[in-house]
């Protein structure tokens, strides 16, 4: 599916700007390709083994080492799916461009996968 149609996958968000989403995702891809850790799980391997959906619970970091301040963003939509792609990552990328470290929290123990 082309990214320009991502809004069709998001039933509660019809005004998704594909370019903004793509820029945020590319930032995360570039960081990972550059060897930076981008996802930090909340649960240990043993906890995930007992409850596999917990592997999705964690935080995505968009770092800016010049400043020590950290901003966190908790995307909405937990009642149906976590809105990280179109809400969390673009917001965190904007915060990071301002020189702050930014975390996007992804919780719900795999709610969107169940």
Number of C-alpha atoms within 10 A of each C-alpha: 7 6 12 13 12 17 16 13 10 17 9 12 14 11 9 17 15 16 12 17 22 17 14 23 17 12 15 22 13 13 16 13 11 9 8 14 14 17 19 15 15 17 15 10 13 9 13 17 12 9 13 13 18 21 19 21 20 19 20 23 25 28 24 17 11 9 12 11 11 16 15 18 19 20 20 14 15 14 9 13 19 21 19 22 18 23 21 24 30 22 22 26 26 15 21 21 13 11 17 22 22 26 27 25 22 24 21 18 17 17 16 15 9 7
